[in-house]
Amino acid sequence: MQKKIFVDSHCHLNDEKFAADLDDVIARAVDAGVTRIINFGSTLDDSARVVEMTAQYEACYAGVGVHPEEVFDMTSADLDRLAAMTKSPKVVAIGEIGLDYYWEKDADRRRLQQKIFIEQLDLARQLNLPVCIHEREAHGDAMNILRREGRGLRGVMHCYSGSLEMARELWKLGWLIGVDGPLTFKNAAKLPEIVRAAPSDMILIETDAPYMAPTPYRGKRNEPSYVVMIAEKLSEFRAEPLEMIASSTTANAERLYFKAMRNA
């Protein structure tokens, strides 16, 4: 029987929680059929580290960007530094970027998040790269920015937490949603309904490791091999064979992150 192939389309293996056993973590993922792992940066230095990892590990690819919790008033030199990182052949996206109002309550800092989000969207457009978006409790502003500034861009709303109505608007705009460990939680709330309604070509599976481990590992360190559990729960909710979920989500990741497909 042919082995099922998966892509963990979003994680953070550069996190210190993996410092002691990173080789084993990646080996377990590959053994589980996870052939490609996309690591995302959250700062400029962090982005440089995930790019370095792509040379160390065949399975690893990278996204570079400044996370909304880490934003600062970026200069043209800072944006140039990000752009230079994308020359590495295994950098496949700008991300993770976006808005986070859960942690940030200050109005001026929220406006700075919006400014840096827009600047990085523009950088992605100039570089013809897809975008990975972090959005938490900022649904309205995020959608308004995507409507105005996201035209012509491709991307994914990572770790989707919005409504079904918002998801439908994203799909109409050509944006995918990423689903993670919360899909497996008993209190998954609206996520099961959303994934049932999603077009098969508009979903990615991801772990966001080391965060948000799926049941039965909730509360423990997450890792890329667990993306198979996300696929299994997606298979259950959509009443589709796991082979179909593996095939469609892998194809979706390849289509969005075209450089990953080209260099695999």
C-alpha positions in Angstrom: 0.0 0.0 0.0 1.3 3.4 -0.9 2.3 5.5 2.1 0.1 8.6 2.7 1.9 11.9 2.3 1.3 14.9 4.6 2.6 18.5 4.8 2.8 20.3 8.2 2.1 23.7 6.7 2.9 25.7 9.8 5.2 25.1 12.8 8.1 26.6 14.8 10.8 24.0 15.1 13.3 26.8 15.9 11.6 27.1 19.3 13.8 26.3 22.3 11.5 23.5 23.3 13.0 21.5 20.4 16.6 22.3 21.2 17.4 18.9 22.8 15.9 16.5 20.3 15.2 18.3 17.0 16.7 15.5 14.9 14.4 12.9 16.5 11.4 15.2 16.1 12.0 15.6 12.4 12.7 11.8 12.0 9.4 11.0 13.6 7.6 13.3 11.3 9.2 11.8 8.2 8.4 8.3 9.5 4.8 9.4 9.8 4.7 10.5 6.2 5.2 14.2 6.8 7.5 14.9 4.0 7.5 18.7 4.2 7.5 21.0 7.2 7.2 24.7 6.9 8.7 26.7 9.8 7.7 30.3 10.2 9.7 33.2 11.7 8.3 35.8 14.1 11.1 38.3 14.2 13.9 39.2 11.8 16.5 37.2 13.7 14.0 34.3 14.1 13.3 34.4 10.4 17.0 34.1 9.6 17.2 31.0 11.9 14.3 29.2 10.1 16.1 29.9 6.8 19.3 28.3 8.2 17.3 25.3 9.1 16.2 24.7 5.5 19.9 23.9 4.7 20.2 21.6 7.7 17.1 19.5 7.1 15.8 18.2 3.8 12.2 18.2 5.1 12.2 21.8 6.3 11.1 24.9 4.4 10.6 28.4 5.7 8.4 31.5 5.9 9.9 34.8 6.9 8.2 37.7 8.5 7.5 39.8 11.7 4.6 38.5 13.9 2.1 41.0 15.2 3.2 40.5 18.8 6.8 41.4 17.7 6.1 44.4 15.5 8.3 47.5 15.5 8.4 50.4 13.2 10.2 48.7 10.4 12.5 50.7 8.1 13.2 50.1 4.4 16.4 48.4 5.5 14.4 45.9 7.6 12.1 45.1 4.7 15.1 44.7 2.5 16.6 42.2 5.0 13.4 40.2 4.8 13.4 40.3 1.0 17.0 39.1 0.9 16.0 36.1 3.0 13.5 35.0 0.3 16.4 34.5 -2.2 17.0 31.2 -0.4 15.4 28.5 -2.6 13.4 27.0 0.3 11.8 30.1 1.5 8.2 29.7 0.4 6.2 32.5 2.0 6.0 35.8 3.9 4.7 35.0 7.4 3.7 34.8 9.9 2.3 38.3 9.8 -1.1 39.8 10.7 -3.0 41.2 13.7 -3.3 40.1 17.3 -5.7 42.1 19.5 -6.0 39.4 22.1 -2.6 40.3 23.6 -2.4 43.9 22.4 -5.0 46.4 23.9 -3.1 49.7 23.2 -4.7 51.6 20.3 -1.4 53.0 19.0 0.3 49.5 19.1 -2.7 48.1 17.2 -2.3 50.8 14.5 1.4 49.8 14.3 0.4 46.2 13.8 -1.9 47.3 10.9 0.9 49.4 9.4 3.5 46.6 9.5 0.9 44.0 8.3 0.2 46.2 5.2 3.9 46.8 4.5 4.6 43.0 4.6 1.6 42.3 2.4 3.1 44.8 -0.1 6.5 43.0 0.2 4.8 39.7 -0.6 3.2 41.2 -3.7 6.5 42.6 -4.9 8.2 39.2 -4.4 5.3 37.2 -5.8 5.1 35.1 -2.7 2.1 33.7 -0.7 1.3 35.0 2.7 0.6 33.2 6.1 -1.6 35.3 8.4 -1.9 35.3 12.1 -5.2 36.8 13.2 -6.6 36.7 16.7 -9.6 38.7 17.9 -9.1 41.2 15.0 -11.5 39.8 12.5 -13.0 43.0 11.2 -9.7 44.9 10.7 -8.0 41.9 9.2 -10.7 41.4 6.7 -10.8 45.1 5.8 -7.1 45.1 5.2 -7.3 42.0 3.1 -10.0 43.4 1.0 -8.0 46.6 0.4 -4.4 45.4 0.4 -4.7 41.7 -0.3 -5.7 41.9 -4.0 -3.7 39.7 -6.2 -2.1 37.9 -3.2 -2.5 34.2 -2.3 -2.4 33.0 1.3 -3.8 31.2 4.3 -5.5 32.4 7.5 -3.4 30.2 9.8 -5.0 28.5 12.9 -8.4 29.7 11.8 -10.6 31.1 14.6 -13.2 33.2 12.8 -16.8 32.5 11.9 -18.2 30.4 9.0 -19.4 33.6 7.4 -15.9 35.0 7.5 -14.5 31.8 6.1 -16.8 31.9 3.2 -15.7 35.4 2.4 -12.0 34.3 2.6 -12.7 31.4 0.2 -14.5 33.8 -2.2 -11.3 35.9 -2.1 -9.2 32.8 -2.8 -7.7 32.5 0.7 -7.3 29.2 2.4 -7.8 28.4 6.1 -5.4 26.4 8.3 -6.7 24.0 10.9 -4.7 22.7 13.9 -5.0 20.9 17.2 -8.2 22.8 18.4 -10.1 20.8 15.7 -9.6 17.7 17.9 -10.7 19.4 21.2 -14.1 18.5 22.7 -14.9 22.3 22.7 -14.0 22.7 19.1 -17.1 24.8 18.8 -17.7 26.2 15.3 -14.6 24.5 13.7 -16.3 21.2 12.8 -19.1 23.1 10.9 -16.5 25.2 9.1 -14.4 22.3 7.9 -17.5 20.4 6.8 -18.5 23.5 4.7 -15.0 24.2 3.3 -14.3 23.4 -0.3 -11.7 20.6 -0.4 -9.2 22.9 -2.1 -9.4 25.6 0.6 -8.0 23.7 3.7 -4.5 23.2 5.0 -3.5 21.1 8.0 -0.9 22.4 10.4 0.4 21.9 13.9 1.7 25.3 15.0 4.2 23.1 17.0 5.3 23.4 19.8 1.9 25.0 20.6 -1.7 23.6 20.6 -1.0 19.9 20.6 -4.0 17.8 19.6 -5.9 15.5 21.8 -4.6 13.2 23.4 -1.4 15.4 23.8 -3.2 18.6 24.7 -1.1 20.6 27.1 2.1 19.0 26.1 4.7 19.9 23.4 3.3 19.6 19.9 5.4 18.3 17.0 5.0 17.9 13.2 4.2 14.1 13.3 0.9 15.0 15.1 -0.4 16.7 11.9 -1.6 13.2 11.0 -4.1 13.4 13.9 -5.4 16.7 12.5 -5.9 14.9 9.2 -7.7 12.0 10.9 -10.1 14.4 12.6 -10.7 16.2 9.4 -11.4 12.9 7.7 -14.0 12.2 10.5 -15.8 15.5 10.2 -15.8 15.5 6.4 -16.7 11.8 6.1 -13.9 11.4 3.6 -11.2 8.7 3.6 -7.9 9.7 5.2 -6.2 9.0 1.9 -8.4 11.7 0.3 -7.6 14.2 3.1 -3.9 13.5 2.8 -4.0 13.9 -1.0 -6.1 17.1 -1.0 -4.3 18.9 1.8 -0.9 18.1 0.3 -2.0 19.3 -3.1 -3.3 22.5 -1.5 0.0 23.1 0.3 1.9 22.5 -3.0 -0.3 24.8 -4.9 -0.1 27.7 -2.4 3.6 27.3 -1.5 4.7 26.7 -5.1 8.4 26.9 -4.4 8.0 24.0 -2.0 6.5 21.9 -4.8 9.2 23.0 -7.2 12.1 22.2 -4.9 10.7 19.0 -3.3 
